Amino acid sequence: MKRISQFTVFALCCLLLIALAGAASAQSMDKMGEMDEMDKMGKMDKMMPAPDTCAMLPAGITVTTDTPGVNCQAVSGAGIGPIWLANAGAIAAVDVWGMMYLDAEVCFEDSGSITFMDATMSPRMQMDIEYAMRDDMTCANISRAGTVVLMPGMMMMDKMDDMDKMDDMDSMDKMDDMDSMDEMDDMKMDPTMMMDPMSLMIPLEGCELTAQYNLNFRAEPGGEKIGLVPGGSTKTAIARTPNWFKVEQDSVEGWISAHYIDGEGDCG
């Protein structure tokens, strides 16, 4: 009986060890399974698209795009860029970025005119882009990254005024300044062309301008013509307003359009 009892105890111990080993193996397999699931979930998280920031803009601004990886953020004040834009009465603005070249439509609920600060250029340069009213919103299409700015609607009124002036010039046969196609009159049909008040003037240092065409040289922003700045010539800007740069030519200070120049340096 004693031998049988010892053998039985030994057998029971072996069975117990086998059972414990099986339980430990099962737990290990379960843990490995959980780790595999976590790895799969991590990979799925990495594959999920980034949050659609263009869909989280504040009320009044809408950006729609099919370009992947595009992000949007509403900006104001200094976030718009040049201080003269804010001083000129910018109503709303949105940064659109992620791809250098993209395709997006930007709409604002308020009415007005739209200007664009091109982020593919350094420093950013203002570009006038086409815009239209659609479903009581002011909308424009952009093809590159940058800041889209809604400006006061008075600029559209200025455009209409310019068109009326052009009609008057036709009827009075006063088209002397537009005889040459090479001479680009800086009072063209441009929604941002205004006789800027001097209160909007800011001083500049380190800004070099190259005229893209022959430009009228004016006594004040949008004022009387006092000469001509040849196309391709480079001038140092002394100051600027939203639509004009103050330069010196032949020891005379005057103003040229900000819309037909290439700027280099800190040009506001």
Disulfide bonds with the S-S distance in Angstrom:
Cys54-Cys72 1.87
Cys107-Cys139 2.05
Cys207-Cys267 2.08
